[in-house]
Amino acid sequence: MSALAPTPAWQGLQLQGMTEAWLEPVALLERQAYTHPWSHGNFSDSLRAGYHAWVLVEGQELIGYLVIMLSPGEAHLLNITIAPPRQGQGLGLHLLQQGVTWARLQGAQTLWLEVRVSNARARSIYERYGFKTTGLRRNYYPLAAFKREDAIVMSLPLQAGQSL
Ligand SMILES: CC(C)(COP(=O)(O)OP(=O)(O)OC[C@H]1O[C@@H](n2cnc3c(N)ncnc32)[C@H](O)[C@@H]1OP(=O)(O)O)[C@@H](O)C(=O)NCCC(=O)NCCS
């Protein structure tokens, strides 16, 4: 996909590295955004494991966050979240672009992710960005009442020279 012009809603927002100090607000926002949220421990484990994580902030207010795991030759988008009142303004797509740009600069050749089959909004931004469905993980995510939901596996090639 070609470079996205920053959405007007991006004005005044800043991306910063996620530090321990952000973990409480991140875990709180996570509970507001997901039926099956990551725990505070999942985020602190991610930082300890050396995953790369950013917060999108407006002053001291948390607007969103992104977590990416880098491994030789590839990157894995583990979490992308925008605060519910700020969703639908183009921020998620733009935050995704920041992650893609970063992963490409690290030399990753592919960016992978999993998404719930039912998550139409997230699937829409990934498809718009150029991710292709490459597989299905059956019963990957928990659902209510001990049911499970399939994950769609998507990937985006990040070849050198591909325009942002
Ligand atoms: C997924 C998420 C990060 C997207 O961020 P966002 O800021 O809401 O997304 P954007 O505003 O950039 O783009 C939304 C796009 O999805 C489309 N969309 C919105 N609701 C939709 C729906 N129910 N079905 C299909 N598409 C939808 C919009 O039309 C928009 O496209 P447009 O720009 O052509 O109008 C955000 O909604 C979120 O945090 N959701 C909860 C957490 C989550 O599901 N994270 C992803 C886990 S894989």
The ligand as an SDF file (V2000), in Angstrom:
LIG
                    3D

 48 50  0  0  0  0  0  0  0  0999 V2000
   -9.1040   -2.8310   15.2030 C   0  0  0  0  0  0  0  0  0  0  0  0
   -8.7300   -1.4010   15.5870 C   0  0  0  0  0  0  0  0  0  0  0  0
   -7.2930   -1.3350   16.0600 C   0  0  0  0  0  0  0  0  0  0  0  0
   -8.9250   -0.5280   14.3490 C   0  0  0  0  0  0  0  0  0  0  0  0
   -8.6490    0.8120   14.6990 O   0  0  0  0  0  0  0  0  0  0  0  0
   -9.6410    1.9840   14.2660 P   0  0  0  0  0  0  0  0  0  0  0  0
   -8.9760    3.2550   14.6250 O   0  0  0  0  0  0  0  0  0  0  0  0
  -10.9830    1.7130   14.8300 O   0  0  0  0  0  0  0  0  0  0  0  0
   -9.6750    1.7380   12.6940 O   0  0  0  0  0  0  0  0  0  0  0  0
   -9.6760    2.8290   11.5510 P   0  0  0  0  0  0  0  0  0  0  0  0
  -10.5630    3.9700   11.9400 O   0  0  0  0  0  0  0  0  0  0  0  0
   -8.2700    3.1400   11.1850 O   0  0  0  0  0  0  0  0  0  0  0  0
  -10.3050    2.0100   10.3420 O   0  0  0  0  0  0  0  0  0  0  0  0
  -11.5140    1.3810   10.5310 C   0  0  0  0  0  0  0  0  0  0  0  0
  -11.9310    0.8780    9.1710 C   0  0  0  0  0  0  0  0  0  0  0  0
  -12.7180   -0.2560    9.4410 O   0  0  0  0  0  0  0  0  0  0  0  0
  -13.9850   -0.0610    8.8740 C   0  0  0  0  0  0  0  0  0  0  0  0
  -14.9440   -0.5850    9.8150 N   0  0  0  0  0  0  0  0  0  0  0  0
  -15.3830   -0.0170   10.9250 C   0  0  0  0  0  0  0  0  0  0  0  0
  -16.2640   -0.8270   11.5310 N   0  0  0  0  0  0  0  0  0  0  0  0
  -16.3720   -1.9110   10.7440 C   0  0  0  0  0  0  0  0  0  0  0  0
  -17.1400   -3.1030   10.8020 C   0  0  0  0  0  0  0  0  0  0  0  0
  -17.9760   -3.3540   11.8250 N   0  0  0  0  0  0  0  0  0  0  0  0
  -17.0180   -4.0000    9.8070 N   0  0  0  0  0  0  0  0  0  0  0  0
  -16.1640   -3.7850    8.7840 C   0  0  0  0  0  0  0  0  0  0  0  0
  -15.4080   -2.6830    8.6840 N   0  0  0  0  0  0  0  0  0  0  0  0
  -15.5230   -1.7560    9.6440 C   0  0  0  0  0  0  0  0  0  0  0  0
  -14.2030    1.4050    8.7600 C   0  0  0  0  0  0  0  0  0  0  0  0
  -15.0960    1.6170    7.6920 O   0  0  0  0  0  0  0  0  0  0  0  0
  -12.8070    1.9080    8.5060 C   0  0  0  0  0  0  0  0  0  0  0  0
  -12.5470    1.9170    7.1360 O   0  0  0  0  0  0  0  0  0  0  0  0
  -12.7350    3.3100    6.3470 P   0  0  0  0  0  0  0  0  0  0  0  0
  -11.5840    4.1600    6.7480 O   0  0  0  0  0  0  0  0  0  0  0  0
  -12.7200    2.8660    4.9350 O   0  0  0  0  0  0  0  0  0  0  0  0
  -14.0390    3.8940    6.7980 O   0  0  0  0  0  0  0  0  0  0  0  0
   -9.6740   -0.8390   16.6940 C   0  0  0  0  0  0  0  0  0  0  0  0
  -10.9950   -0.8100   16.2320 O   0  0  0  0  0  0  0  0  0  0  0  0
   -9.5940   -1.5940   17.9880 C   0  0  0  0  0  0  0  0  0  0  0  0
   -8.7750   -1.2820   18.8430 O   0  0  0  0  0  0  0  0  0  0  0  0
  -10.4700   -2.5990   18.1490 N   0  0  0  0  0  0  0  0  0  0  0  0
  -10.5030   -3.3890   19.3970 C   0  0  0  0  0  0  0  0  0  0  0  0
   -9.2290   -4.1960   19.5450 C   0  0  0  0  0  0  0  0  0  0  0  0
   -8.9750   -5.1010   18.3530 C   0  0  0  0  0  0  0  0  0  0  0  0
   -9.8770   -5.7660   17.8600 O   0  0  0  0  0  0  0  0  0  0  0  0
   -7.7030   -5.1190   17.9110 N   0  0  0  0  0  0  0  0  0  0  0  0
   -7.2680   -5.9480   16.7960 C   0  0  0  0  0  0  0  0  0  0  0  0
   -7.0390   -7.3390   17.2570 C   0  0  0  0  0  0  0  0  0  0  0  0
   -6.4910   -8.3860   15.9010 S   0  0  0  0  0  0  0  0  0  0  0  0
  1  2  1  0
  2  3  1  0
  2  4  1  0
  2 36  1  0
  4  5  1  0
  5  6  1  0
  6  7  2  0
  6  8  1  0
  6  9  1  0
  9 10  1  0
 10 11  2  0
 10 12  1  0
 10 13  1  0
 13 14  1  0
 14 15  1  0
 15 16  1  0
 15 30  1  0
 16 17  1  0
 17 18  1  0
 17 28  1  0
 18 19  1  0
 18 27  1  0
 19 20  2  0
 20 21  1  0
 21 22  1  0
 21 27  2  0
 22 23  1  0
 22 24  2  0
 24 25  1  0
 25 26  2  0
 26 27  1  0
 28 29  1  0
 28 30  1  0
 30 31  1  0
 31 32  1  0
 32 33  2  0
 32 34  1  0
 32 35  1  0
 36 37  1  0
 36 38  1  0
 38 39  2  0
 38 40  1  0
 40 41  1  0
 41 42  1  0
 42 43  1  0
 43 44  2  0
 43 45  1  0
 45 46  1  0
 46 47  1  0
 47 48  1  0
M  END
$$$$
